[in-house]
Amino acid sequence: MRIARFTTGDDPTYGVVGEDGDQSVVVALAGDPLYVGMHPTDEQHKLEDVRLLAPVIPRSKVVGVGRNYAAHAAEMGSEVPEEPMLFLKPNTSVVGPGDPIFYPTQSSEVHYEGELAVVIGRICRDVDPDRVAEVIYGYTVGNDVTARDLQRSDVQFTRAKGFDSFCPLGPWIETELDTSDLRVRTQLNGHTVQEGTTADLIFDVATLVAHVSSVMTLLPGDVILTGTPEGVGPMQPGDEVAVSVAGVGTLTNRVVARE
């Protein structure tokens, strides 16, 4: 099931994306399904007639995972970590499909990082890896935008990854997905610049959720970014970046200079 958050010009609404004959539609839900469950209404729109928003706004946090593909660690000149390397992005960094990524004046080297994102569905702590499926609400596409020059100069990641608009998510949440071997692809202005598979994750989804939950309580709507394949690189104002995850969809954003 694909759960979207959208607007027709009024307040944001949640809905289920599906097909009606030969066209894609979204059926509106009553309330936030993370908290009130799935309650379809009689309201239906053509998907092309609505504006998709970030499918989830984390109430608490976005947890990033660094160097979770060996080839990416190598291209960054780093060793493969012995356990998941965690960092946080503020929930104010989240934007949705079609929203601009603002290029901050403090940086001259902003990179794309396409990845699979996990959405948590319930309060959890110290989750056993064998029970991780019980706490996952679904999956979406993420772009862990990073000011690489600030990452190098600051050493730690907060500023480099925390700017407003540095965490595009979307286009919706897929609730049923086998994450063992999903193709992850990033295109810059229509040219493929990253391509990998979740089969190459150093730490798989179950391991990541278990590890993060051993450190901090996870809340409904929290997001875990699972890491990016090799091929990260710069983008400039005017560029369009599209991240695709097989079985989920494509998240597209344009880079805009922040004035």
VOGU-3710 file (C-alpha; in Angstrom, 3 decimals, decimal comma):
1> mriarfttgd> 0,000/0,000/0,000  1,231/3,485/-0,886  0,352/6,219/1,592  0,793/9,806/0,463  0,448/13,197/2,085  -0,956/15,758/-0,316  -2,749/19,050/-0,783  -5,276/20,363/-3,258  -4,664/23,891/-2,022  -6,187/23,361/1,398
11> dptygvvged> -4,720/21,787/4,541  -2,510/18,707/4,013  -4,383/15,400/3,795  -3,257/11,772/3,871  -4,382/9,360/1,203  -3,876/5,965/-0,406  -2,430/5,964/-3,923  -3,909/3,427/-6,326  -5,334/2,890/-9,773  -8,820/3,575/-11,083
21> gdqsvvvala> -8,940/2,121/-14,561  -6,040/3,574/-16,499  -5,314/6,517/-14,197  -3,538/6,932/-10,865  -5,700/8,286/-8,064  -5,399/9,119/-4,385  -8,220/8,336/-1,950  -8,246/10,675/1,047  -7,979/9,280/4,564  -9,565/10,662/7,715
31> gdplyvgmhp> -6,685/11,875/9,884  -3,086/10,725/10,143  -2,970/6,939/9,610  0,078/6,644/11,850  -2,114/7,578/14,799  -5,758/6,854/13,893  -5,390/3,933/11,501  -6,682/3,572/7,944  -10,066/5,241/7,467  -10,781/5,968/3,771
41> tdeqhkledv> -13,257/8,709/2,897  -15,363/9,265/-0,210  -12,936/11,955/-1,405  -10,853/10,913/-4,444  -8,549/12,870/-6,738  -6,516/12,167/-9,814  -2,900/11,933/-8,677  -1,895/14,471/-11,321  -4,308/17,011/-9,809  -2,770/17,060/-6,314
51> rllapviprs> 0,527/18,290/-4,979  2,434/15,595/-3,124  4,071/16,654/0,145  6,687/14,955/2,304  4,854/11,734/3,247  5,926/12,068/6,862  7,101/14,952/9,027  9,084/13,321/11,830  7,735/14,428/15,201  11,138/13,759/16,712
61> kvvgvgrnya> 14,102/13,044/14,435  15,733/11,784/11,282  18,569/9,353/12,001  21,240/9,087/9,320  23,689/6,240/8,853  27,145/6,983/7,478  29,314/4,775/5,261  26,856/1,898/5,047  28,030/0,838/1,575  31,632/-0,328/1,298
71> ahaaemgsev> 32,146/1,361/-2,072  30,899/4,681/-0,701  33,217/4,404/2,296  36,087/3,786/-0,122  35,260/6,786/-2,311  35,256/8,951/0,827  38,682/7,583/1,788  37,286/5,942/4,904  37,301/2,512/6,461  34,141/0,445/6,741
81> peepmlflkp> 32,735/1,046/10,250  32,579/-1,837/12,692  29,087/-0,806/13,798  26,531/1,615/12,322  27,772/5,196/12,345  24,868/7,420/13,361  24,104/11,117/13,018  20,950/13,223/13,321  19,194/15,574/10,922  16,589/17,966/12,363
91> ntsvvgpgdp> 12,983/17,475/11,316  13,107/21,028/9,942  15,391/19,717/7,180  12,512/17,644/5,716  10,857/18,743/2,464  8,721/16,885/-0,030  8,779/15,941/-3,713  9,025/18,958/-5,981  10,147/21,243/-3,160  13,382/23,190/-3,681
101> ifyptqssev> 16,679/22,207/-2,107  18,118/25,530/-0,993  21,845/25,918/-1,618  23,184/27,686/1,492  25,488/30,669/1,205  27,873/29,055/3,723  28,805/26,222/1,331  30,294/25,831/-2,133  30,113/22,021/-2,300  26,632/20,602/-1,769
111> hyegelavvi> 26,235/16,896/-2,607  23,298/14,577/-3,315  23,063/11,238/-1,455  20,172/9,044/-2,580  18,965/6,337/-0,223  16,204/4,116/1,102  14,424/5,586/4,135  12,630/3,645/6,886  9,571/5,133/8,624  8,948/3,993/12,198
121> gricrdvdpd> 5,359/3,170/13,126  5,306/2,848/16,920  7,183/3,831/20,046  10,013/1,360/20,511  13,246/0,803/22,417  15,756/-2,063/22,339  14,051/-3,814/19,449  15,234/-7,347/18,765  16,384/-7,708/15,119  13,891/-10,546/14,643
131> rvaeviygyt> 11,017/-8,228/15,620  11,987/-5,118/13,655  9,149/-5,656/11,142  6,682/-5,036/13,986  7,855/-1,434/14,458  8,280/-0,381/10,812  5,402/1,532/9,252  6,871/1,588/5,763  9,551/2,892/3,445  10,131/5,972/1,348
141> vgndvtardl> 12,895/7,592/-0,710  15,371/10,016/0,839  18,091/12,391/-0,267  20,628/13,014/2,504  21,817/16,355/1,132  25,238/17,250/2,515  27,437/20,337/2,451  30,647/18,359/1,960  33,033/21,254/2,566  31,380/22,010/5,907
151> qrsdvqftra> 31,431/18,325/6,818  35,205/18,349/6,346  35,803/21,615/8,156  33,443/20,939/11,080  34,477/17,255/11,413  31,093/16,402/12,923  27,981/16,385/10,697  25,344/18,621/12,292  25,721/21,773/10,220  26,682/19,988/6,998
161> kgfdsfcplg> 23,532/17,863/7,002  21,133/20,010/8,996  20,201/22,940/6,765  16,526/23,496/5,991  15,567/21,453/2,881  18,515/19,034/3,277  16,257/15,995/3,753  13,830/15,559/0,855  11,483/12,594/1,423  8,828/11,075/-0,848
171> pwieteldts> 6,914/10,577/-2,983  4,901/8,382/-0,579  5,297/5,594/1,975  5,251/2,009/0,708  4,031/-0,211/3,551  4,859/-3,592/2,007  8,406/-4,027/0,732  11,196/-6,602/0,700  14,324/-4,513/1,279  16,863/-7,270/0,716
181> dlrvrtqlng> 17,763/-6,294/-2,873  16,348/-2,966/-4,038  17,929/-0,888/-6,780  18,823/2,635/-5,609  19,511/5,152/-8,377  20,234/8,889/-8,419  20,029/10,974/-11,581  21,374/14,494/-11,966  19,750/16,389/-14,839  18,699/13,065/-16,354
191> htvqegttad> 22,117/11,385/-16,117  22,657/8,467/-13,726  25,290/9,354/-11,137  24,581/6,754/-8,440  23,401/3,187/-8,795  23,530/0,473/-6,182  21,457/-2,126/-4,400  20,413/-2,579/-0,798  21,880/-6,087/-1,064  25,217/-4,311/-0,566
201> lifdvatlva> 24,267/-2,611/2,695  26,910/-3,334/5,317  24,200/-3,226/7,997  20,744/-4,228/6,785  17,467/-2,612/7,802  16,821/-4,947/10,737  20,310/-4,376/12,106  19,982/-0,611/11,753  16,624/-0,345/13,495  17,796/-2,624/16,315
211> hvssvmtllp> 21,010/-0,628/16,735  19,380/2,805/16,673  16,702/1,680/19,128  19,416/0,464/21,493  20,656/4,053/21,680  17,468/6,128/21,619  13,718/5,658/21,807  12,120/5,762/18,366  8,754/7,467/17,941  6,022/7,086/15,309
221> gdviltgtpe> 7,071/9,019/12,216  10,790/8,949/12,976  12,867/8,247/9,876  16,076/6,239/9,495  18,141/6,907/6,372  19,953/3,681/5,528  23,029/5,058/3,748  24,004/5,951/0,208  25,766/3,981/-2,561  28,935/5,220/-4,209
231> gvgpmqpgde> 28,806/8,070/-6,691  27,997/11,016/-4,456  28,857/14,331/-6,020  28,089/18,021/-6,290  24,945/19,699/-7,502  24,450/23,345/-8,344  21,549/25,806/-8,370  19,398/24,977/-11,383  20,175/21,249/-11,244  17,423/18,656/-10,910
241> vavsvagvgt> 18,131/15,580/-8,802  15,909/12,487/-8,923  16,353/9,577/-6,503  14,587/6,279/-7,257  14,199/3,195/-5,076  12,743/0,116/-6,750  9,345/-0,787/-5,358  8,838/2,665/-3,862  9,082/5,436/-6,453  11,039/8,500/-7,513
251> ltnrvvare> 11,734/11,647/-5,515  12,592/14,703/-7,608  13,806/18,097/-6,416  15,468/21,116/-7,965  18,380/22,991/-6,409  17,799/26,703/-5,813  20,245/29,329/-4,565  19,335/30,646/-1,137  19,277/34,414/-1,205
//
